[in-house]
Amino acid sequence: MSTAFAHISAPRRIIVAISGASGAVYGARLLQVLRDTPGVESHLVVSDTGWRNIEHELDMDRDFIEDMADEVHDAHNLGAAIASGSFACSGMVIAPCSMRTLAAVAHGLSDNLLTRAADVMLKERRRLVLLVRESPLHATHLRNMLSVTEMGGIICPPVPAFYLHPQSIGDIVNHSVARALDLLDVPHNLAKRWEGMELAEAA
């Protein structure tokens, strides 16, 4: 095994990115779960608008969010470790992912550290999960989602699963975060799993 990937399993590095769409709670909850998951090292990068949304939607200050991550990277620092394919990393999730960030990823525009790290995931054929947050969608949004999918990324909108009978906003958030963690192969106990339904007996 090459030395660049010698430590990928101990610990497993996961990049959490928070961009400027509504839904900062998804990124914050991911950080909380990863912090409490043995053998995982989280790397955080947040766009300027992402920081504004964290403050507006969650009433959390920057220090509180940064303290949940193992490493924090400035979105303007394109020289950071996560900007290189030689950085041993298991995957990245953008939660939430704005349409601006989606467009940059779809077209390979590495104009900040967040989009550069995502570009690295695609070129190195590593797992990239985008919790895209917008509605309704126009044709360019859909084309950008298709483009990212064709490059190997995973479009995973945070859509509630009402068949699980959520009882709170927290339940709804946990379900979407659980799906993202599943896609990253990170173990968790956040949400119930579907166990099937009994067929109703014919009268």
GICOR-V480816 format. One record per backbone hydrogen bond with DSSP energy under -0.5 kcal/mol. CO is the residue of the C=O (numbers start at 1). NH is the residue of the N-H. Records with the same first field share a line. If there is no record, write none. Layout:
# GICOR-V480816
CO: NH, NH
This chain:
# GICOR-V480816
2: 5
3: 6
5: 8
7: 10
11: 10
12: 41
13: 90, 91
14: 16, 43
15: 17, 93
16: 45
17: 19, 95
18: 47
23: 26, 27
24: 28
25: 29
26: 30
27: 31
28: 32
29: 33
30: 34
31: 35
32: 36
34: 37
36: 38
37: 40
39: 12
40: 42
41: 14
42: 70, 71
43: 16
44: 73
45: 18
46: 75
47: 51
48: 52
49: 53
50: 54
51: 55
52: 56
53: 57, 58
54: 58, 59, 60
55: 59
61: 65
62: 66
63: 67
65: 68
66: 69
71: 44
73: 46
74: 77
75: 113
76: 78
77: 80
80: 83
81: 84
84: 87
86: 88
90: 127
91: 15
92: 129
93: 17, 95
94: 131
96: 19, 98
97: 133
98: 102
99: 103
100: 104
101: 105
102: 106
103: 107
104: 109
105: 108
108: 110
109: 111
112: 116
113: 117
114: 118
115: 119
116: 120
117: 121
118: 122
119: 123
120: 124
121: 126
122: 125
127: 92
128: 154
129: 94, 131
130: 132, 156
131: 96, 97
132: 158
138: 142
139: 143
140: 144
141: 145
142: 146
143: 147
144: 148
145: 149
146: 150
147: 151
148: 153
149: 152
153: 155
154: 130, 156
157: 159
160: 162
161: 164
162: 165
168: 172
169: 173
170: 174
171: 175
172: 176
173: 177
174: 178
175: 179
176: 180
177: 181
178: 182
179: 183
180: 184
181: 186
182: 185
185: 187
